[in-house]
């Protein structure tokens, strides 16, 4: 069924933000064609929160140690908000080169086990139609003879 998640970040400077994901966050990537990069991320989680409206989604990356993370961002002169304890985690927001904000937090909650992805089912190869079968399909059926009742 579900094999992963695809996350799209909108950016005013996609080249700079791609470089950030690669060079600063050290995410591996593949070229999906014409230089369009898709970055790999570690296992993800999905949580449902109560809201008075639908279609409002948020993205947070998770780290093991928020203090180490913000220290590295400071060394690289990357803007971030002061870490803020929220109960469920301690979070910060970093500013991407394109100007967008990205939440990063150290979780304090239990983490789910991530199931191993199941390979996609391959469609069974269709067998070619044999000549005799093809003729039978193409030939119109004749009406069956009626049986006489005794």
Helices and strands as residue ranges (DSSP letters): H 14-19, I 20-24, E 29-31, E 37-39, E 60-62, H 66-75, E 84-85, E 89-95, E 101-107, H 131-138
